[in-house]
Amino acid sequence: MRGWWREISGLVLPVSCGGCGRPRAELCEECRAALLGGVPRRVRPDPEPAGLPVVHAAAAYENAVRAVLLAHKERGELGLAGALGKALAGAVRAGTGRPGDAGPLLLVPVPSARRAVAARGHDPTRRIALAAAGELRRGGVRARVVAVLRQRRTVADQAGLGARERQANLAGALEVVAGGERLLAAGRVVLVDDLLTTGASLAEAARAVAAPGAVHGHAGAASGRVRAAVVAVSPSAFEINRNCQ
């Protein structure tokens, strides 16, 4: 019900830019340029957790980009999902190259905790992933969202935790749902999230999809060819890898 009310209210109430607060625009041209105007790049957090797949990001997590992500995630400004999905689609393209004959791109969202989804009234990462898949399809790329990961145990809130603490918190926390292995075998897996900080979430997601039995018959995952894409990453990781393409 909470998510439904946000959808309706977004249609009838005055809007302001999710990035800078400027009135009468859900996302002004300046903030749209900050989110979409750059070149998606490969990024690496420092320290880089073991098992982290190759990750591409669309933008640095600062200023307008940070504000837009928080407006969508925490304040339920759901209309921003389209622009965020477009940014994520750019990062997916940068990390996967030409589609070729390797099957469709399978966007696998990193799951949020159930309590977080309930508190927010929506699942921000899944919503952005769906928007990204739509953007990719409009560009002629076969892509769909397969939400096959789930938390197998309770994890602590990641806020305030350091890199090693996050890795310990998430170790073994994710698994592929029953029947998910058949879906993962149908194409190329791209793990997606809205934000990369330490990389612990994506490393754990990569472990889960590559676990024995999770991707039966899926040579791409078994050989470490799973890729990952995010909307934004910490400025340091984005800048460090500017010339590491």
MIDOTOR-116144 format. One record per atom (N, C-alpha, C): residue in three letters; x, z, y. Coordinates in steps of 0.2 Angstrom, whole numbers, plus 2048, in hexadecimal, padded with zeros to 3 digits. Each point is the difference from the previous one (the first is absolute). Layout:
// residues N
ALAXZY
...
//
This chain:
// residues 245
MET8048007FA
MET7FC800806
MET804800806
ARG806804800
ARG804800806
ARG8037FA802
GLY8037FC7FA
GLY8027F9801
GLY7FB7FB803
TRP7FA8017FD
TRP7FB7FC803
TRP7FE801807
TRP800806802
TRP7FF801807
TRP8057FD805
ARG8068017FD
ARG8067FD804
ARG7FF7F8801
GLU7FE7FD7FB
GLU7FF7F9800
GLU7FB7FE805
ILE7FA804800
ILE7FB7FE804
ILE801802808
SER804806801
SER801802807
SER8057FB803
GLY8057FD7FC
GLY8047FB802
GLY7FD7FA803
LEU7FA7FF7FE
LEU7FD7FA802
LEU7FC801807
VAL7FE806801
VAL7FB801806
VAL803804805
LEU8068047FF
LEU803804805
LEU8057FC804
PRO802802806
PRO8057FD804
PRO8078017FC
VAL8047FB800
VAL8078007FD
VAL805801805
SER8068027FD
SER806800804
SER8067FE7FB
CYS8057FE803
CYS8067FD7FC
CYS8028067FC
GLY8017FF7F9
GLY8038057FC
GLY807801801
GLY8047FC804
GLY807801801
GLY801804807
CYS7FD7FE805
CYS801803807
CYS7FA803803
GLY7FA7FF7FD
GLY7FA803803
GLY7FD7FC805
ARG8037FA802
ARG7FD7FC805
ARG7F87FE7FE
PRO7FC801805
PRO7F97FF7FE
PRO7FE7F87FF
ARG7FA8007FC
ARG7FD7F97FF
ARG8047FC7FB
ALA8048027FC
ALA8047FC7FB
ALA8028057FB
GLU7FE7FE7FA
GLU8028047FA
GLU8088007FF
LEU8037FA802
LEU8078007FF
LEU8027FB806
CYS803802805
CYS8027FC806
CYS8057FB7FE
GLU8027FB804
GLU8057FB7FE
GLU807803800
GLU801804804
GLU807803800
GLU8018047F9
CYS7FB8047FE
CYS8018047FA
CYS7FF7FC7FA
ARG7FC7FA800
ARG8007FC7FB
ARG8077FC7FF
ALA8037FF805
ALA8077FD800
ALA8058047FD
ALA7FF807802
ALA8058057FD
ALA7FF8007F8
LEU7FA8007FE
LEU7FF8007F9
LEU8017FA7FC
LEU7FF7FA803
LEU8007FA7FC
LEU8057FB803
GLY803801806
GLY8057FC803
GLY8077FF7FD
GLY8028057FC
GLY8078007FD
GLY8007FC7F9
VAL8068007FE
VAL8027FD7FA
VAL8008057FA
PRO7FC8007FB
PRO8008057FB
PRO8088007FD
ARG8028067FE
ARG8078007FE
ARG8008057F9
ARG8067FF7FD
ARG8018047FA
ARG803807803
VAL7FD8057FE
VAL802807802
VAL8038057FB
ARG804804801
ARG8028057FC
ARG801807803
PRO7FC8057FE
PRO801807802
PRO8078027FF
ASP802805803
ASP8078037FF
ASP7FF808800
PRO8018037FA
PRO8027FD7FA
PRO7FB7FC7FC
GLU8027FC7FC
GLU7FB7FB7FD
GLU7FF8037F9
PRO7F98027FE
PRO7FF8037FA
PRO8017FB7FA
ALA8028037FA
ALA8017FC7FA
ALA7F97FD7FE
GLY8017FA7FE
GLY7FA7FC7FE
GLY7FC7FD805
LEU802800807
LEU7FC7FD805
LEU8017F97FF
PRO7FA7FC800
PRO8007F9800
PRO8027FD806
VAL8017F9801
VAL8027FD806
VAL7F9801804
VAL801802806
VAL7FB801805
VAL8017FC806
HIS7FA7FD802
HIS8007FD807
HIS7FB803804
ALA801801807
ALA7FC803805
ALA7FF7FB805
ALA7FA801803
ALA7FE7FB806
ALA802803807
ALA801806800
ALA802803807
ALA8038077FF
ALA803802806
ALA802807800
ALA7FB805802
TYR8008067FD
TYR7FB805801
TYR801804807
GLU7FE7FD805
GLU801803807
GLU7FB7FD805
ASN7FF804805
ASN7FC7FE806
ASN7F97FD7FD
ALA7FE7FA802
ALA7FA7FD7FF
ALA7FE8007F8
VAL8057FE7FC
VAL7FF7FF7F9
VAL7FF8077FD
ARG803805802
ARG7FF8077FD
ARG7F8802802
ALA7FF7FE807
ALA7F9802802
ALA7FB7FC7FC
VAL8017FA7FF
VAL7FA7FC7FC
VAL8008037F9
LEU8058017FD
LEU8008037F9
LEU7FC806800
LEU802805804
LEU7FC806801
LEU7F9800801
ALA7FE7FB805
ALA7F97FF802
ALA7FC7FE7FA
HIS8037FB7FC
HIS7FD7FE7FA
HIS7FF8057FB
LYS8068047FE
LYS8008047FB
LYS7FC807801
GLU802803806
GLU7FD807802
GLU7FA800804
ARG7FF7FB804
ARG7FA800804
ARG7FB7FB7FE
GLY8017FD7FA
GLY7FB7FB7FD
GLY7FE7FA805
GLU8057FE803
GLU7FE7FA804
GLU8017FA7FB
LEU7FB7FE7FC
LEU8007FC7FB
LEU8017F9802
GLY7FE7FE806
GLY8017F9802
GLY8077FE801
LEU805805800
LEU8077FE800
LEU8037FE7FA
ALA7FC8007FA
ALA8027FE7FA
ALA8027F97FF
GLY7FC7FC804
GLY8027F9800
GLY8077FE803
ALA802803805
ALA8067FF803
ALA8068037FC
LEU7FE8067FD
LEU8058037FC
LEU8017FC7FA
GLY7FB7FD7FD
GLY8007FC7FA
GLY8047FA801
LYS7FF7FD806
LYS8047FA802
LYS808801800
ALA801806803
ALA807802800
ALA8038017F9
LEU7FC8047FC
LEU8028017F9
LEU8017F97FC
ALA7FB7FC801
ALA8017F97FD
ALA8067FD802
GLY803800806
GLY8067FD802
GLY8068037FC
ALA8008077FF
ALA8058037FC
ALA8007FE7F9
VAL7FA7FF7FD
VAL7FF7FE7F9
VAL8037F9800
ARG7FF7FC804
ARG8027F9800
ARG808800800
ALA803804805
ALA807801801
ALA8038027F9
GLY7FD8047FD
GLY8038037FA
GLY7FF7FC7F9
THR7FB7FB800
THR7FF7FD7FA
THR8017F8800
GLY8027FD806
GLY8027F9801
GLY7FA7FC7FE
ARG8017FA7FE
ARG7FB7FB7FE
ARG7FD8027FA
PRO7F98007FF
PRO7FC8027FA
PRO8037FD7FA
GLY8017F9800
GLY8027FD7FA
GLY7FB8007FA
ASP8028017FA
ASP7FB8007FA
ASP8018067FD
ALA802806803
ALA8008067FD
ALA7FA804800
GLY7FA7FD802
GLY7FA804800
GLY7FF803806
PRO7FA803801
PRO7FE803806
PRO804806802
LEU800801807
LEU803806802
LEU7FB8067FF
LEU8028057FD
LEU7FB8067FF
LEU803806804
LEU7FC801805
LEU801805805
LEU7FE8077FD
VAL8048047FF
VAL7FF8077FD
VAL801805805
PRO7FB803803
PRO800805805
PRO8038077FD
VAL804803804
VAL8028077FE
VAL7FA804801
PRO7FE8047FB
PRO7FA804801
PRO801806804
SER7FB802804
SER800806804
SER7FD8057FC
ALA801807801
ALA7FD8057FD
ALA7F8800801
ARG7FC8027FB
ARG7F9800801
ARG7FE804806
ARG803806801
ARG7FE804805
ARG8017FD807
ALA8067FC800
ALA8017FD807
ALA7FB7FA801
VAL7FE7FD7FB
VAL7FB7FA801
VAL7F9804802
ALA7FF8057FC
ALA7FA804802
ALA800802807
ALA805803803
ALA801802806
ALA7FF7FB806
ARG8037FA7FE
ARG8007FB805
ARG7FA7FC800
GLY7FD8007FA
GLY7FA7FC7FF
GLY8017F97FE
HIS8067FE7FF
HIS8027F97FE
HIS8078007FD
ASP8027FB7FC
ASP8077FF7FD
ASP8037FB804
PRO805802805
PRO8037FB805
PRO8047FB7FD
THR8048027FB
THR8057FB7FD
THR7FC7FB7FC
ARG7FB8027FC
ARG7FC7FB7FC
ARG7FC7FB805
ARG7FE803806
ARG7FC7FC804
ARG8057FB803
ILE806802802
ILE8057FB803
ILE8027FB7FB
ALA8018027FA
ALA8017FC7FA
ALA7FB7FA7FF
LEU7FA802800
LEU7FA7FB800
LEU8017FB805
ALA801802807
ALA8017FC805
ALA8057FB7FF
ALA8068037FE
ALA8067FC7FF
ALA7FF7FA7FA
ALA7FC8027FB
ALA7FF7FB7FB
ALA7FB7FB803
GLY7FC801804
GLY7FB7FB803
GLY8047FC804
GLU805803804
GLU8047FC805
GLU8057FB7FB
LEU8028027FB
LEU8057FC7FC
LEU7FC7FA7FD
ARG7FA8027FD
ARG7FB7FB7FD
ARG7FF7FA806
ARG7FE802806
ARG7FF7FB805
ARG8067FC801
GLY8068027FF
GLY8067FC801
GLY8027FC7F9
GLY7FB8007FB
GLY8017FC7FA
GLY8048047FB
VAL801807801
VAL8048037FA
VAL7FB8047FC
ARG8007FF7FA
ARG7FC8047FB
ARG802807800
ALA7FC805802
ALA801807801
ALA7FA8047FF
ARG8018067FD
ARG7FA8047FF
ARG803807800
VAL7FB805801
VAL802807800
VAL7FE8037F9
VAL8058037FD
VAL7FF8037F9
VAL802808801
ALA7FB804801
ALA801807801
ALA8008047FA
VAL8067FF7FC
VAL8018037FA
VAL8048067FF
LEU802802806
LEU804807800
LEU7FC805802
ARG8018067FD
ARG7FD806801
ARG804806800
GLN7FF805803
GLN8048077FF
GLN7FE8037FA
ARG8058027FC
ARG7FE8037FA
ARG800808800
ARG803802806
ARG800807802
ARG800801807
THR7FF806802
THR7FF802807
THR807800803
VAL8017FD806
VAL806800804
VAL7FF804806
ALA806803803
ALA7FF803806
ALA8007FB806
ASP7FE803806
ASP8007FB806
ASP8077FF801
GLN8017F9801
GLN8077FE802
GLN802801807
ALA7FC802804
ALA802801807
ALA805806800
GLY8057FF804
GLY805805801
GLY8058017FA
LEU8007FC7FB
LEU8048007FA
LEU8067FB801
GLY8068027FE
GLY8067FB801
GLY8007FB7FA
ALA8057FC800
ALA8007FB7FB
ALA8008027F9
ARG8058057FF
ARG8008037F9
ARG7FA8047FE
GLU7FD803805
GLU7FA8047FE
GLU7FA7FB7FF
ARG8007FB803
ARG7FB7FB7FF
ARG8017FD7F9
GLN8067FE7FE
GLN8017FD7F9
GLN7FE8057FB
ALA802807801
ALA7FE8057FB
ALA7F8801800
ASN7FD7FF805
ASN7F9801801
ASN7FC7FB7FC
LEU8037FA800
LEU7FC7FA7FE
LEU8037FE7F9
ALA8058037FD
ALA8037FE7FA
ALA7FB8007FA
GLY7FE7FB7FD
GLY7FB8007FB
GLY7F9800802
ALA7FF800806
ALA7F9801802
ALA7FB7FB800
LEU8027F97FF
LEU7FC7FB7FF
LEU8007FD7F9
GLU7FA7FC7FF
GLU8007FD7F9
GLU7FB7FA801
VAL8007FB7FC
VAL7FC7FA800
VAL7FA8027FC
VAL7FA7FF803
VAL7FA8027FD
VAL7FF7FC7F9
ALA7FB8027FC
ALA7FF7FD7F9
ALA7FE7F9802
GLY8027FB7FC
GLY7FF7F9801
GLY8037FD806
GLY804803804
GLY8037FD806
GLY8067FC7FE
GLU8038017FA
GLU8067FC7FE
GLU7FD7F97FF
ARG7FA7FE7FE
ARG7FE7FA7FF
ARG7FF7FC807
LEU7FE804805
LEU8007FD807
LEU8077FF802
LEU8058047FF
LEU8067FF803
LEU8047FA7FC
ALA7FE7FF7FA
ALA8037FA7FD
ALA7FE7F9802
ALA7FB800805
ALA7FE7FA802
ALA8037FD806
GLY805803803
GLY8047FD805
GLY806804802
ARG8027FF807
ARG806803802
ARG7FE806804
VAL8038067FE
VAL7FE806803
VAL803802807
VAL7FC801805
VAL803802807
VAL7FD807801
LEU804805800
LEU7FD807803
LEU800800807
VAL7FA802803
VAL7FF800807
VAL7FE807802
ASP802802806
ASP7FE806804
ASP8007FF807
ASP7FD804804
ASP8007FF807
ASP807802803
LEU8048057FE
LEU806802803
LEU8058027FB
LEU8067FF801
LEU8068027FC
LEU804805804
THR8018067FE
THR804805803
THR8068017FC
THR8008047FA
THR8068017FC
THR8007FB7FA
GLY7FB7FD7FF
GLY7FF7FB7FA
GLY7FE8047FA
ALA7FF806800
ALA7FE8047FA
ALA7FA7FD7FC
SER7FB7FF804
SER7F97FE7FE
SER8017F97FC
LEU8037FB803
LEU8017FA7FD
LEU8058007FA
ALA805804800
ALA8048017FA
ALA7FC8027FA
GLU7FC805802
GLU7FC8037FA
GLU7FA7FB7FE
ALA7FE7FC805
ALA7FB7FB7FE
ALA8037FB7FB
ALA8067FE802
ALA8047FB7FC
ALA8028037F9
ARG801806800
ARG8018037F9
ARG7FA8007FC
ALA7FA801803
ALA7FA8007FC
ALA7FE7F97FE
VAL8017FB804
VAL7FE7FA7FD
VAL8057FD7FB
ALA806802800
ALA8057FE7FB
ALA8018047FA
ALA7FB806800
ALA8018047FA
ALA7FE7FD7FA
PRO8038027FA
PRO7FE7FD7FA
PRO7F87FF7FF
GLY7FE7FA7FE
GLY7F98007FF
GLY7FC7FE806
ALA802802806
ALA7FD7FF806
ALA7FF7F8802
VAL8057FC7FE
VAL8007F9802
VAL8027FC7FA
HIS7FD8027FA
HIS8017FC7FA
HIS8007F9801
GLY8067FD7FE
GLY8007F9800
GLY8027FD807
HIS801805805
HIS8017FD807
HIS808800801
ALA8037FB7FF
ALA8077FF801
ALA802802807
GLY7FC7FE805
GLY802801807
GLY802808801
ALA7FB8047FE
ALA801807801
ALA8068037FC
ALA8007FD7FA
ALA8058037FB
ALA8077FE803
SER8017FB803
SER8077FE803
SER801802807
GLY7FC804803
GLY801803806
GLY7FE7FB806
ARG7FC7FC7FE
ARG7FE7FB805
ARG7F9802804
VAL7FE8067FF
VAL7FB802804
VAL802801808
ARG7FC7FE804
ARG802800807
ARG7FB805804
ALA802801806
ALA7FC805804
ALA7FF7FD807
ALA7FB802803
ALA7FF7FE807
ALA7FC806804
VAL802801806
VAL7FD805804
VAL7FF7FD807
VAL7FB803804
VAL7FF7FE807
VAL806802804
ALA8028067FF
ALA805803805
ALA8058057FC
VAL805801803
VAL8068047FE
VAL803803806
SER8048067FE
SER803803806
SER8057FB803
PRO800801807
PRO8047FB804
PRO8088007FD
SER8038057FE
SER8068007FE
SER8017FB7FA
ALA7FC8017FB
ALA8007FB7FA
ALA7FF7F9802
PHE7FB7FF805
PHE7FF7F9802
PHE8067FD804
GLU803804804
GLU8057FD804
GLU8077FF7FC
ILE8018057FB
ILE8067FF7FC
ILE8007FA7FC
ASN7FA7FE7FE
ASN8007FA7FB
ASN7FE7FA804
ARG801800807
ARG7FE7F9804
ARG8047FA7FD
ASN8068027FE
ASN8057FA7FE
ASN8018007F9
CYS7FC8047FC
CYS8008007F9
CYS7FB7FC7FC
GLN7FF7FA802
GLN7FB7FC7FD
GLN8027FC7FA
//
